[in-house]
Amino acid sequence: MVDLHIHTKFSDGSDNVEQIFKKILKTDIKIFSITDHDTIKGCKYLHNNLKQDLIKNNLKFINGVELSTRLNGRSIHILAYDFDINNKIIAKLIKEGQTLRKKRILKRIEILKSKFNIKISDEDYKKIIKMENAGRPHLAQILMKMGYAGNLDLPQEKFVKTVHACMQKYLYHSLEEFSLPSEYVIKQLKKANIISIIAHPLSCKFEKSKSKLTPKEFKLNAKILTKCGLDGLECFYSEYNSDDRALISSFAKENNLVVSAGSDYHGKHKKIKLGCLGSDIEKVDLNDITLLKLLNL
Protein backbone atom coordinates (compact mmCIF):
# COMPACT_ATOMS: atom_id res chain seq x y z
CA MET A 1 0.00 0.00 0.00
CA VAL A 2 1.10 3.55 -0.79
CA ASP A 3 0.01 6.97 0.49
CA LEU A 4 1.93 9.91 -0.90
CA HIS A 5 -0.34 12.73 0.31
CA ILE A 6 -0.52 13.14 4.10
CA HIS A 7 -0.85 16.25 6.28
CA THR A 8 0.29 16.80 9.85
CA LYS A 9 -0.15 19.46 12.52
CA PHE A 10 2.68 21.37 10.87
CA SER A 11 0.08 22.53 8.33
CA ASP A 12 -3.66 21.86 8.60
CA GLY A 13 -3.81 18.26 9.82
CA SER A 14 -4.89 17.25 13.33
CA ASP A 15 -2.21 14.58 13.98
CA ASN A 16 1.45 15.09 14.79
CA VAL A 17 4.11 13.10 12.93
CA GLU A 18 4.43 10.41 15.58
CA GLN A 19 0.66 9.85 15.67
CA ILE A 20 0.61 9.42 11.89
CA PHE A 21 3.56 7.04 12.04
CA LYS A 22 1.79 4.88 14.65
CA LYS A 23 -1.34 4.81 12.51
CA ILE A 24 0.68 3.78 9.45
CA LEU A 25 2.11 0.85 11.41
CA LYS A 26 -1.46 -0.42 11.88
CA THR A 27 -2.06 -0.42 8.11
CA ASP A 28 -0.38 -2.19 5.19
CA ILE A 29 1.15 1.09 3.96
CA LYS A 30 4.81 0.54 3.12
CA ILE A 31 5.60 3.69 1.13
CA PHE A 32 4.45 7.12 2.30
CA SER A 33 5.12 10.83 2.16
CA ILE A 34 4.33 13.79 4.38
CA THR A 35 3.17 16.66 2.15
CA ASP A 36 2.27 19.56 4.41
CA HIS A 37 1.23 22.89 2.89
CA ASP A 38 4.23 25.15 2.29
CA THR A 39 6.43 23.54 4.94
CA ILE A 40 8.73 20.53 5.31
CA LYS A 41 8.93 20.60 9.10
CA GLY A 42 7.10 17.26 9.23
CA CYS A 43 9.71 15.68 6.94
CA LYS A 44 12.53 17.10 9.04
CA TYR A 45 10.92 15.85 12.26
CA LEU A 46 10.59 12.34 10.85
CA HIS A 47 14.22 12.23 9.71
CA ASN A 48 15.45 13.55 13.05
CA ASN A 49 13.32 11.35 15.28
CA LEU A 50 11.96 8.29 13.45
CA LYS A 51 14.66 7.25 10.98
CA GLN A 52 15.52 4.04 12.84
CA ASP A 53 11.85 3.19 13.18
CA LEU A 54 11.49 3.44 9.40
CA ILE A 55 14.30 0.94 8.92
CA LYS A 56 13.03 -1.35 11.66
CA ASN A 57 9.57 -1.54 10.10
CA ASN A 58 10.81 -1.72 6.50
CA LEU A 59 9.02 1.49 5.51
CA LYS A 60 10.00 3.81 2.65
CA PHE A 61 9.57 7.54 3.25
CA ILE A 62 9.59 10.15 0.46
CA ASN A 63 10.21 13.81 1.26
CA GLY A 64 7.25 15.87 0.07
CA VAL A 65 5.55 19.25 0.23
CA GLU A 66 2.30 20.68 -1.17
CA LEU A 67 2.84 24.13 -2.68
CA SER A 68 -0.10 26.51 -3.06
CA THR A 69 -0.22 28.12 -6.52
CA ARG A 70 -2.65 29.85 -8.87
CA LEU A 71 -3.38 29.34 -12.58
CA ASN A 72 -6.04 31.16 -14.61
CA GLY A 73 -7.75 32.37 -11.44
CA ARG A 74 -7.94 28.91 -9.93
CA SER A 75 -6.17 27.31 -7.00
CA ILE A 76 -3.69 24.65 -8.12
CA HIS A 77 -1.78 22.63 -5.52
CA ILE A 78 1.56 21.24 -6.64
CA LEU A 79 3.07 18.24 -4.85
CA ALA A 80 6.89 18.21 -4.93
CA TYR A 81 8.68 14.93 -4.16
CA ASP A 82 12.03 13.31 -3.56
CA PHE A 83 14.20 16.35 -2.76
CA ASP A 84 17.05 16.79 -0.35
CA ILE A 85 15.77 18.24 2.90
CA ASN A 86 18.22 21.15 2.54
CA ASN A 87 17.46 21.86 -1.13
CA LYS A 88 17.78 25.61 -1.77
CA ILE A 89 15.01 25.85 -4.36
CA ILE A 90 12.53 24.05 -2.09
CA ALA A 91 13.52 26.42 0.73
CA LYS A 92 13.06 29.40 -1.61
CA LEU A 93 9.62 28.29 -2.82
CA ILE A 94 8.48 27.59 0.73
CA LYS A 95 9.66 31.00 1.93
CA GLU A 96 7.93 32.75 -0.97
CA GLY A 97 4.77 30.71 -0.42
CA GLN A 98 4.69 31.43 3.30
CA THR A 99 5.18 35.18 2.69
CA LEU A 100 2.20 35.25 0.33
CA ARG A 101 0.18 32.99 2.64
CA LYS A 102 0.74 35.51 5.45
CA LYS A 103 -0.47 38.37 3.23
CA ARG A 104 -3.47 36.26 2.22
CA ILE A 105 -4.53 35.50 5.79
CA LEU A 106 -4.12 39.17 6.78
CA LYS A 107 -6.35 40.16 3.85
CA ARG A 108 -8.95 37.60 4.93
CA ILE A 109 -8.94 39.04 8.46
CA GLU A 110 -9.38 42.50 6.94
CA ILE A 111 -12.32 41.28 4.80
CA LEU A 112 -13.97 39.67 7.84
CA LYS A 113 -13.95 43.07 9.53
CA SER A 114 -14.91 45.24 6.54
CA LYS A 115 -17.51 42.98 4.91
CA PHE A 116 -18.92 40.92 7.78
CA ASN A 117 -18.18 43.18 10.76
CA ILE A 118 -16.27 40.34 12.44
CA LYS A 119 -13.18 41.20 14.48
CA ILE A 120 -11.14 38.34 15.90
CA SER A 121 -9.56 38.74 19.34
CA ASP A 122 -6.03 40.08 19.78
CA GLU A 123 -5.04 36.69 21.20
CA ASP A 124 -6.28 34.79 18.14
CA TYR A 125 -4.76 37.41 15.83
CA LYS A 126 -1.32 36.99 17.42
CA LYS A 127 -1.65 33.21 17.35
CA ILE A 128 -2.53 33.03 13.66
CA ILE A 129 0.13 35.58 12.66
CA LYS A 130 2.81 33.51 14.43
CA MET A 131 1.91 30.49 12.29
CA GLU A 132 4.16 29.94 9.27
CA ASN A 133 1.40 28.66 7.04
CA ALA A 134 -1.99 29.68 8.42
CA GLY A 135 -4.84 29.05 6.00
CA ARG A 136 -8.59 29.21 5.70
CA PRO A 137 -9.23 26.14 7.91
CA HIS A 138 -7.38 27.79 10.81
CA LEU A 139 -9.38 30.99 10.44
CA ALA A 140 -12.62 29.01 10.08
CA GLN A 141 -11.95 27.30 13.41
CA ILE A 142 -11.48 30.71 15.06
CA LEU A 143 -14.88 31.74 13.64
CA MET A 144 -16.40 28.53 15.00
CA LYS A 145 -14.94 29.28 18.41
CA MET A 146 -16.51 32.73 18.21
CA GLY A 147 -19.90 31.16 17.53
CA TYR A 148 -20.32 32.03 13.85
CA ALA A 149 -20.65 28.37 12.84
CA GLY A 150 -21.15 25.29 15.01
CA ASN A 151 -18.44 24.66 17.59
CA LEU A 152 -15.08 22.96 17.89
CA ASP A 153 -16.44 19.96 19.81
CA LEU A 154 -18.63 18.61 17.02
CA PRO A 155 -18.27 14.94 15.94
CA GLN A 156 -15.80 14.55 13.07
CA GLU A 157 -18.27 14.43 10.18
CA LYS A 158 -20.20 17.49 11.39
CA PHE A 159 -16.95 19.27 12.25
CA VAL A 160 -15.62 18.82 8.71
CA LYS A 161 -18.89 19.98 7.14
CA THR A 162 -19.08 23.00 9.45
CA VAL A 163 -15.51 24.09 8.71
CA HIS A 164 -16.22 23.83 4.98
CA ALA A 165 -19.53 25.73 5.29
CA CYS A 166 -17.78 28.44 7.31
CA MET A 167 -15.12 28.84 4.61
CA GLN A 168 -17.81 28.99 1.92
CA LYS A 169 -19.70 31.71 3.80
CA TYR A 170 -16.90 33.94 5.06
CA LEU A 171 -13.60 32.94 3.42
CA TYR A 172 -14.43 32.33 -0.24
CA HIS A 173 -12.52 35.24 -1.80
CA SER A 174 -9.89 33.98 -4.26
CA LEU A 175 -7.14 36.56 -3.49
CA GLU A 176 -5.14 35.26 -6.43
CA GLU A 177 -2.70 38.18 -6.21
CA PHE A 178 -1.32 36.51 -3.06
CA SER A 179 -0.42 33.16 -4.66
CA LEU A 180 2.63 31.89 -6.51
CA PRO A 181 2.05 31.36 -10.26
CA SER A 182 1.78 27.64 -11.07
CA GLU A 183 4.03 27.93 -14.13
CA TYR A 184 6.78 29.57 -12.08
CA VAL A 185 6.68 26.82 -9.44
CA ILE A 186 6.81 24.00 -12.00
CA LYS A 187 9.76 25.61 -13.81
CA GLN A 188 11.64 26.10 -10.53
CA LEU A 189 11.11 22.46 -9.55
CA LYS A 190 12.19 21.29 -13.00
CA LYS A 191 15.34 23.39 -12.69
CA ALA A 192 16.20 21.53 -9.48
CA ASN A 193 15.25 18.08 -10.88
CA ILE A 194 12.48 17.78 -8.30
CA ILE A 195 9.39 15.74 -9.20
CA SER A 196 6.22 17.82 -9.63
CA ILE A 197 2.66 16.45 -9.48
CA ILE A 198 -0.69 18.27 -9.66
CA ALA A 199 -2.57 17.33 -6.48
CA HIS A 200 -6.26 16.35 -6.90
CA PRO A 201 -6.21 17.73 -10.47
CA LEU A 202 -10.00 17.76 -10.88
CA SER A 203 -10.61 19.63 -7.62
CA CYS A 204 -9.18 23.03 -8.46
CA LYS A 205 -12.28 25.13 -9.10
CA PHE A 206 -13.03 28.55 -7.64
CA GLU A 207 -13.07 28.61 -3.85
CA LYS A 208 -16.84 29.12 -3.59
CA SER A 209 -17.63 26.04 -5.69
CA LYS A 210 -17.59 22.44 -4.53
CA SER A 211 -17.82 20.93 -8.02
CA LYS A 212 -14.97 19.34 -9.93
CA LEU A 213 -13.36 20.86 -12.97
CA THR A 214 -14.84 19.85 -16.29
CA PRO A 215 -12.64 17.60 -18.47
CA LYS A 216 -11.97 20.63 -20.70
CA GLU A 217 -10.85 22.79 -17.75
CA PHE A 218 -8.70 20.01 -16.32
CA LYS A 219 -6.97 19.38 -19.66
CA LEU A 220 -6.32 23.10 -20.20
CA ASN A 221 -4.56 23.42 -16.83
CA ALA A 222 -2.63 20.18 -17.26
CA LYS A 223 -1.48 21.07 -20.79
CA ILE A 224 -0.17 24.47 -19.69
CA LEU A 225 1.81 22.95 -16.83
CA THR A 226 3.02 19.98 -18.89
CA LYS A 227 4.71 22.49 -21.21
CA CYS A 228 6.42 23.99 -18.14
CA GLY A 229 7.91 20.63 -17.15
CA LEU A 230 5.20 18.97 -15.03
CA ASP A 231 6.03 15.34 -14.20
CA GLY A 232 2.67 13.86 -13.27
CA LEU A 233 -0.88 13.84 -11.92
CA GLU A 234 -2.45 12.54 -8.73
CA CYS A 235 -4.79 10.00 -10.30
CA PHE A 236 -5.53 7.73 -7.32
CA TYR A 237 -7.16 10.05 -4.80
CA SER A 238 -9.57 9.46 -1.93
CA GLU A 239 -12.48 11.40 -3.46
CA TYR A 240 -12.15 10.18 -7.06
CA ASN A 241 -14.12 7.38 -8.73
CA SER A 242 -13.36 5.18 -11.75
CA ASP A 243 -14.51 7.83 -14.25
CA ASP A 244 -12.24 10.43 -12.65
CA ARG A 245 -9.28 8.05 -12.69
CA ALA A 246 -9.94 7.11 -16.33
CA LEU A 247 -9.90 10.77 -17.37
CA ILE A 248 -6.70 11.56 -15.46
CA SER A 249 -4.80 8.40 -16.37
CA SER A 250 -5.73 8.77 -20.04
CA PHE A 251 -4.33 12.31 -20.14
CA ALA A 252 -1.23 11.17 -18.27
CA LYS A 253 -0.60 8.37 -20.75
CA GLU A 254 -1.14 10.63 -23.77
CA ASN A 255 1.28 13.22 -22.40
CA ASN A 256 3.97 10.95 -20.91
CA LEU A 257 3.15 11.95 -17.33
CA VAL A 258 3.46 9.66 -14.32
CA VAL A 259 0.53 8.71 -12.10
CA SER A 260 0.62 9.33 -8.35
CA ALA A 261 -1.54 8.19 -5.43
CA GLY A 262 -2.48 9.82 -2.14
CA SER A 263 -5.32 10.09 0.33
CA ASP A 264 -4.97 13.77 1.38
CA TYR A 265 -5.30 12.62 4.98
CA HIS A 266 -5.86 15.44 7.50
CA GLY A 267 -6.88 13.47 10.59
CA LYS A 268 -10.14 14.71 12.10
CA HIS A 269 -10.06 17.82 9.91
CA LYS A 270 -11.24 15.85 6.86
CA LYS A 271 -13.35 12.73 6.58
CA ILE A 272 -10.60 10.81 4.77
CA LYS A 273 -9.09 7.50 5.82
CA LEU A 274 -5.31 7.12 5.82
CA GLY A 275 -4.34 5.10 2.74
CA CYS A 276 -7.66 5.63 0.91
CA LEU A 277 -6.84 6.00 -2.79
CA GLY A 278 -10.33 6.14 -4.28
CA SER A 279 -13.99 6.49 -3.33
CA ASP A 280 -14.85 3.14 -4.89
CA ILE A 281 -11.75 0.96 -4.47
CA GLU A 282 -10.03 -0.83 -1.61
CA LYS A 283 -6.61 -1.58 -3.12
CA VAL A 284 -4.48 -0.31 -6.00
CA ASP A 285 -2.04 -2.30 -8.12
CA LEU A 286 1.37 -0.73 -7.43
CA ASN A 287 2.24 -1.12 -11.13
CA ASP A 288 -0.47 1.46 -11.88
CA ILE A 289 1.27 4.04 -9.67
CA THR A 290 3.94 4.88 -12.23
CA LEU A 291 5.47 7.57 -10.00
CA LEU A 292 7.03 4.72 -8.01
CA LYS A 293 9.17 3.76 -11.00
CA LEU A 294 10.38 7.36 -11.30
CA LEU A 295 11.26 7.16 -7.58
CA ASN A 296 13.13 3.86 -8.20
CA LEU A 297 10.79 2.00 -5.84
N, C-alpha and C positions, 0 to 999 in steps of 0.2 A: 504494500500500500504506500501511496505517496500523498503528501500534502505540502504544496509549495506556496501557500498563501495563508499565513497565520499572523494574527495581531496580538500584542501584549499590552500591558499597562503603560509601556513606554509611548504608545500612541493612544488609540481609543478602544483597546480591549479591556476586559475586566480581570484577566488572569496575569500574574507575573510569570516570568520565564520558567521558574522552577515548577509552578503549578501546571503549566503547559507540558513541560517535560514529563512529569508524573502521569499526566493524562495520556500522553503518547505511549508510554510504557504499557498502558492497559489496552492499547489497540494493536493492530498489525501494521501500523505505519513504520516503515524502515528508512524512508527518505523524507526529509522535511526542511522547511525554510521558515524563518521568521521574517516577515515583510512589513514592518511597522511603517506608518506614514511619516516620510521625511525625517527618519532617524534610524540609526543602526545600533542604538544602545542595547537593544535586546540581543543582537548578534554578539556584541562585545561581551555582554554579561555571560552568555552561554560559553564563549571561548575561555573566559577567565575563570569560570566556576564549574562547568559541567563537561569539560573536554574528556576527562577520564571516564565519565559515565557514558558518554557517546561510544567510546571504544568498547567498554565493558558490555554494553547492550547491542553492539554491532549496528549502530545507527549512523546514517549519513546525514550530515547537516550542510546546507547550502546557504551562504551569506545572501541576504536579500533585503530589499527596501522598496516601498511603494511610493513613487514620486507623483505629486499632484501637478497636473498640467492642464492646459486649455487649448482646444483646437476648434476653430469655426464657432466660437461661442459656447462650446460644450466642454464639460469636465471629462478629461481623459486621464486615467491613472496608469502610469507606466511602472511595471515591475522590473527591477534591475537585479541580475543574479550573478553569482560566482565571481565576486571581486575581492581583492585583498582588503582587509578591514581598514587599512591605512591609505587606501587609494585616494589620490588628491582630487580627481575629478568627482568621485562620489562625495567627498567632503565638501567640495565647491557647490555641487548641485543641492546638497542637503542644506547648506548655509543659505543659499539663495532662496530655496523653497521655504525655509523657516522664516526668513525675513519677510517674504510676501505673505506667508500664513499669518504672521503677527499683524501686518497691516490689514489683512482681511478680517481678522477677528475684531480689531479695533473699529473698523468700519461697521461691522455688524452690531457692535455695542452702541455705536453712534446712531444707527438706523433704529434700533430698539427704542432709544430715547426720543428721537425726532418723529418717527412714524407711529409708534405704538405707545408712547409715553411710559416706557418701562425703563427704570434705572436700577441697575444691579448694585448691590452693596459694595462699599469700598473693599471689604474683606474678599469678596468673590472676584472683584476687579483685579486686585493684587495677585490673587491666586492664579487666575487665568493668564495674566500677563507674564507671570514667572514661568509658565509652561513653554517648552520649546516648540511644541506643535499642537497648540490648542485648535480645535475645530468646532464645527457646528454641533456635534453630539455633546461636547463638554458644555457649550453654552445652553443647549436645550435642557440639560440636567439642572443647570442653575435656575432656568425658568420653571422647571417642574418643582424645584425646592421652594420657589417663591409662590407657588400655587397657581401658575398660569396653565398648567396641564398635568393632570394626575398627581402622582407623587413618586418618590424614589423607592418606595417599599413595595411597589406593585409586583405581582408574579412575573416571571421572565417574559412570557408572550405579550402580556398587556404592557409591560415596561417598554419593550421594543416598539410596539405599535404607537405608544404614547410619545416616545422620543421622536419617532418619524413624523407623527402628526404635528408635533411642536415645531419641528424644523420646517415642515410644509407651510405652517401658518405664520411663523415669525422670521425664519432664517432662509428664505427661498431665493434671495437676490443673488444673481450669478457672480458679480464682482470680478469679472474676467480680467480686469486690468491688474489684479493682484495675484496672477497665476503665471507660472513659467510656460512659455510656448512649447507645445508638444514636439514640434520639429527640432527646436533647439536642444531639448533634452535627449532625443534619440540620436542626434548628430554627436553630442558630447559623449554619450555612452559608446557609440560606435568608434569614436576616436580613441577611447580607452580600452577597446576590445572587451567591453562588458555587455553581457546578454541583455537584450531589451524585449519585453513582452507587454502587449496591451492587456491589462487586467479587465475581467468581465467586459469584453468588447461590445456587447449588445446593450450594456446598461449605462450608457454615457449620455443620456438625454438631459435636457434642461432640468435644473434643480427642482422645479415645482411639478415635474411630471414623474410618475412612477413607471410609465410604459417603457418598453425596450425600443431601441433604435430599429428603424425599418431596415431590411436588407440593403436597400440603396444607400441609406445613411451610413450604415456600418462599413460597407465596401468603400465608400468615399473616404472616410477617415483612415481605414486600413491601407488604402492605396497611397494616400499622401505620405503616411509614415513609413510604408515599405520603401518608397523612393528615398527616404532619409536614412535608411539603414536598419529599420526594424527587423528583429530576428524572429518574432513569433507572436502567437495569440493564445490566450487562456481559453481553451476550448472546453475542457472538463471543469465545470464550476457548479457549486452547490445549487444554484437557482435555475440552471439550464436543463432543458429536456432534449430528447433525441433530435427534434427539428432544429433547435438552436445549435446543437453540436454538429449536425450535418452541414449547416450553413457555414459555420466557422471553419470546420476541418476542410471543407471543399475549397474555400478561399485560400486557406493555408497551403493546401497541396498545389493549387494553381499558381501560387506566387512564391513557392519554395520557402515557406515559413514553417517553423517548428510549432508543435502543439504542446501546451503546458496544462497543468492540472492543479487546482487549489480550491479549498473550501471557502476562504475568506472568514475564517473563524475569529469571533470577537468575544468569546465567552458569553456571559449573560446579556451583553449589549446587542447581540443579534441572535435570532433563532436559527443558528446554523451549527450542525454537529461537526466536531473535529474529524477530518478525513472524508467528509461528504463531497463527492465529486460530480454530483448530478441529482436532479430532483426525482429521477425515475430509475436510477441504477444503484446497485449495491457495491459492485466492484468494477475496476477498470483494468483492461489488459495493459501491462506496462509497455508493451511494444507500440501501443497507440499514443503513448506520451513521448513524442519524438524529441522533446527537449532533453530527456535523459541521455540520449545518444550524444547530443551536443555537450553535455556535462561529463561525458565519459563514464556514465553510470550504467 
